[in-house]
Amino acid sequence: MASNIRINGPRLLSTLMDLASIGATPEGGCRRMALSEEDRLGRNWLAARMRGLGLDMRVDMVGNIVGILRGQEDGPAVILGSHIDTVGTGGRYDGALGVVAGLELMATLRDLGLRPKRDMALIAFTNEEGARFHPDMLGSVVWAGAMTPEEVYAERDAVGFVLGEELEKIGYKGTEKPGFLQARAYFELHIEQGPVLEREGFRIGAVTGVQAITWLEITFTGQPNHGGTTPMKYRRDAGLAAARVNLLAHEVTRRIAGQLANMGVIRVEPGNVNVVPERVICTLDLRNPDDALLAEAEAEIRAFAAEAAEKAEVVVAIRDLARFPSQPFDERLIARVESAARAHGHSVRRIVSGAGHDAQMMATLCPTAMIFVPSIGGLSHNPKEFSTEADIIAGANVMAEIAWEEANA
């Protein structure tokens, strides 16, 4: 039965580009920031598609959109999922591919007149990117029970807008309790967002898990002063302390195996060319496949930040923005991704995900697998993000086969 499941490739690609038109940018990418007007339009588009396929469409208390294809028996559902929100300079494929591939599988089953033994469901999770509200993977974090709806309702974006109020404004503050649908297994198709599969010549990535992630916000507060009249030795320069921490974080990546670091936000106040910075607010994204090594790197950076603040005669404060341990995926399902890929004639390799995904939260609830397809040039979070039609269709067919098998096992 499973070998007969082949998605409609042209329809999948057309649907993907249809979604990409919502929030399209002149550079060829997408901007659908979580709970924005563009996100509202994307959600409306998705909800209409789910209803058009006859799915039982629900919205939970944090805006996760769930479409359920009822099976022949009661019991836990086989869930497909990802997200449709983007970063500010996003592309067409990140997150959207997994959601659209889930829609296409549901449409294919309808075309074939097939009803699964067990319920199958598609979930589009809220604020996966964390580009507007913290933490990232917010919708799946709440779905998995790691935070409550009330806790995330109070989150504010950089401008001060409150998450709970923004959910109400766009009409997606639902009533279902997050996690209301019990999961038998979870599958997520995604672009790799890195260069490995393309450079090594593999079409499919069987993802073994997600590396550990820590996001920190570091604030240095000194004293503003004239940049032309204040001798260097008398300055209390918040910018100097921040720069030293950035350099140290990158130096740590050369000493600790597998360590990554990125200072993605550096906000200087008052931000005048001739004024010694009074305050610098910066972020650090730290990642490592090994939890212990990540903890080692973080401890060294925290200690150094304190030293840098003391030397610059400024005050430092560090706040956690997000913290996720490494998360392995289910070995049986990883092996199924490999065998299904080979059965379809595709090259496949095991790979660790460098990016965070909703799958890492779902893996705390049920057996989970991810399927990667190559990102051309390794680009993601970039308007030029691209995956080939052949790779997209290949990945969708692998996902469709193993999800259908699991729903009928």
N, C-alpha and C positions, 0 to 999 in steps of 0.2 A: 504493500500500500504506500509506504513512504517514498519509494522510488518514482511514483507517479506525480508527486508534488513538485511542480515546476512553476515558479511565479511568472507573471507576464512582464518580461523585462522592459519593453517599451513603455508600458503603462507605469511601471515603477519610476522610470526616469522622468516621464512627463509629470507625474505627481510630485516628485522631488523638486523639479523646477517650478512647479506651480506654488509650492510652499515658499520657495526661495524668492518669489516675486514680492512677498509680503515683508517689507522692511529692506528691500533691495537698495544697495548703495551704488553711486556712480562708478566705483572702482570694481564692481562686479561681485561684491560680497553681500553680506546681510547684517542688519542691525535690528535685532529684536531683544532688547534688554528686558529682563524679567519684570513683569507687571507694568510694562509701558503700554502705550497705545498700540504699537506694532505687535507686542505680545498678545494683547487682547484680540487683535485681528487674526493673528495666527491661531489662537485658541478657538475662536469662532469657526475658522476654516476647519480645524481638526474635529471639533464637535459635530459639525455638519457632515463631515466624511464618515465619522463613526455611526451617526444615526442613519446615514444613507446605506450603510452596510448592514443595518439591522442589529447593531450592537446595543447592548444595555449600557447606556452612557451615564456615568456618575462623576461627581466632582466632590473631592473631600475638603476638609476644613482648611487646608493650606493650598488649595488650588490644583492639586494633582488631578489630572483628567484620566478617567478609567473607562475603557470600552470593553465589555464582556461578551464573548460569544458563548452562549450556553451550550454545554455538552449534554450527553445522554445520561450522565450520572452526576449526583451531587459529590462534592469533595473539593480538595484543594485545586487551584487553577494553575495551568502552565502560563506564565506571564512573560510577555515581551515588553521591552521598554527602552526609553532614553528621554531626550528633552528637546524642546524647540526654542528655548531661549539662547541667546548668543552673547558674546562679549561685544564691546563697542565697535570693534573693527573685525567682526567675524566673517566667516565664509558660509557657503551654501550647504555644507555636508555635516559638520560637527553637530552631533545630536540628532539633527533632522533625519539623517539616513536611517537610524534605528527606528524612529517613529514611523516614517513612511514605509519602510520595509515591513513593519508590523501590519500597517494598513493593507499593504499589497498581499500579504499572506491571507488576511481575512477575506479580501476580495477574490483571491484565487480559490479558496475553499468554497465561497459562494458560487463561483462560476462552475466548479466541479460538482456542486450539490453535495458536499461532504460536511458531516457534522461530527465533531470529535467526541470521543468517549468522555473526556473530562472538559470542564470549562477551559477556554483559552481567553486571555485578556491582554490588552495593550494599555500601557500606562505612559503618559507624558508627564514627567516630574517637573515641579516648579523650581526655578532658580538653581539649576544644576551648576551653572557657571560660577556663581558667587561674585559676578562682576558688579552687581548692584547691591545685593544684600548678603551678609555673612550668616552662616557659613556657606561654602559651596556645597553642592549636593543637598541643599536645604530640604527639598520635597521628599527625597528618599531617606534623609536623616530622620525626619518626623515619621514617615511611613514605617521605618524600622524601630521606632520607639526610643531613639537616642535623645530626642528633644520633644517637647510638647508643643501643640499649636500655640498655646498662650505665650510660651517663651519666644517663639519666632515672630509672633505678631508685633512684639515691641522693637524688633530690629529696625534700624534706620539706615537709609542710604547716605551717600556723602553730602547730599543737599539737605538732609533732615527729614525726608518723607518716610512715613512709618509703614512697615510692611502690611500690617493688618488693614490699615486704611486704604492702601493701594489695591489690595485684593478686593475689597468692597467696591472701590471705584471702577475697576474693570469688570465687575460682575462675576468673579470666580472665587468668592469665599463660600465654598460649599458646606454641606451639612454632614456628609459622610465622615465617620471617624477614620483617620489615616490607619492603614493596615487592615481595613475591614475585609479585604479579600485574602484568604489564606493561600499561600503559594506552595505548589508542588516543586516547581523549578522556575528559574528566571534566565532568560536569554537576551543578550544585547548585541546587536550589530553596530559597529562603529568604525570610522576611519582611524588609522593608526595614530595620526597626528605627529608622526616622527618619520625618519628616513630609512629605518632598518629593512622593512619588507621590500621596498623598491630597490634599494641598493644591493640586497642579497638575492634578488630575483624570486621572491615568494609572492604568491597571489593571496594566500590566506594566512592569517595569524591566529593560532590557538592560544588564547591568553591564559596564562597560568595564575595571574593575580595582579593586584595593584600595589605599588610601593607605598610606604608610609609617607604621610604628608603633614607638615606643620607650617601654619601661617602665623607670623608675628607682626604686630604693629609696634614700632619703636619710636618714641617721641623724645627728642633732645630739646631742652629749654635753656637758653643762655641769656645774653643781654644784647639788645640792638644798639649799634653805635655807628659812628661815621667811619666808612671804609677808607677814607683818605687821611684822617687825622688821628686815628687810634693806632698806636704801635702794635705790632703783631703780638708781642709778649703780654700786652694788657687786655687782649680780647677774650671774651667768653663766647666762642664761636660754635653754635650748634651745628653748623654745616660741616665744620672740620671733623667733629666727632662722628657724624653720620657717614662721611666719606671714608673714614678709617674703618668703620664697621663693614661697609660694603666691600672694601679691599680684603679685609680679613675673611669674610664669608666666602669669597672666591678663592682665597688661598687655602682654606679648609678643604675645598673640593679637590684639591690636588693631593691632599694627604689622607683623606678618608675614602676608602673604596666605595664607589657607587654614589657618592654624595653629589647633590645638585643644590644650587642656591641662585636665587634671583631677587634683586631689589627692584620690584616693579613699580613702586610708587615712591617718589621723593617730592614732598610738598614743603616748600621753603616759605617762611614768613619773616619779615613782611614782603620779601621777594623783590627788593630794589637792588639795582646794580651797585650802588655805592653804600649799602647798609649791611653791616655785619648781621648774619642771620640770628634772629632771636629764637626761632623755633623751627625744627625740621621734624616732620612726621613722615616716616618711611615704613615700607613693608618688606618683610623677608619671606620668601617661599622656599622652604627647605624640604628636600625629598631624598629618600634612600630606601632601597628594597629591604634593608635590614633595620629593624626597630632600634636595636641597641646602638648601631652606628649613627643613626639619626639623632638619638638622644645625646650621644657623645658630641656630635657637631653642634647641636643646640646649646649644650652646656658651655662649650668653649666660646661660642659667639656671645652668649649672655654675659659671661665673665669679662670678655673683652670689651663689651659695650659699657660696662660699669667702669673699667679702667680708662676707656677713651673719654668718658664723661668727666672723670676726675681730672685727667690731664688737661682737658679743655675748660675746666671749671664751669661745667654745665650740669644740669640735672637730667637723668634718664628715667623713663618709665616704659615698661614693656607689657603689652597686652596680647593675649592669645586671640587670634581671629578664627582659627580652625585647627583641629588636631585629629588625625585619623591614623590608626595603626595600619601596618601592611595587612593585606587581606588576600589569602589564597583562595582560588576557585576550586570547584569540585573536580577531582581527578577523573571520575567516570565520564563526566560531561566534556572535560578537556579532550579526553581520548575520542569521544564521539565526534567532536569538531574535526579532529585529525582524520578519522576514518571516513567521515562524510566528504571532506574536502578531497581526499584521494579517490574516493569512489566517483566523484564528479570530474576527475582528471586534473585536479589543481595541486600545485606545489603548496606545501604548508610547513610552517615552523612554529615551535612554541616561543612565546614572547611575554615578557613582563610589561604591564602597562605603566608608562611613566606618568600619565595623567590620571586624575581622579575621575571616577564614573559612578553613576547610580548603582551599577552592578556591585560595587564594593559594599554598599549598604545592604542591598538585597541578599548578598552572600551571608549576612549574619542571620538571615531568616530561612533560607532554603538553598539547595544545590544550585549553583550559578555557573554560567559560562558566558564568555564574550568571544565574538568573532571579529577580527580586524581585517580590513582591506587596506591596500597601500595608499599613502598620501604622497602624491607626486611632488618631488622636491622636498619632502618632509615638512611641507608648510601646513600650519593650522593656526587658528586665531589670527587669520590673515585673509583679506579679501580674495587673494589668489589661491586659496585652498582648493585642491582639485583631486578627484579620484576618477579613474577611467570608467566608462560605461561597462566594459567587460568585467572589471574587478567588482563593481557595485552589484551587478547581476549575479556574479559567482558567489559573493558573500551572502546575498539575500537567499539564494537557493540552498546554501549550506544551513543557514539559520532555519529556513522553512522546513527542511527535512528533519533536523533533530528536534525542533519544537513539535512538529506533527507526531513524530515517533513517541515523544515523551507524553503527549496528550492522549495517546492510544495504548500506552504500554500496559 
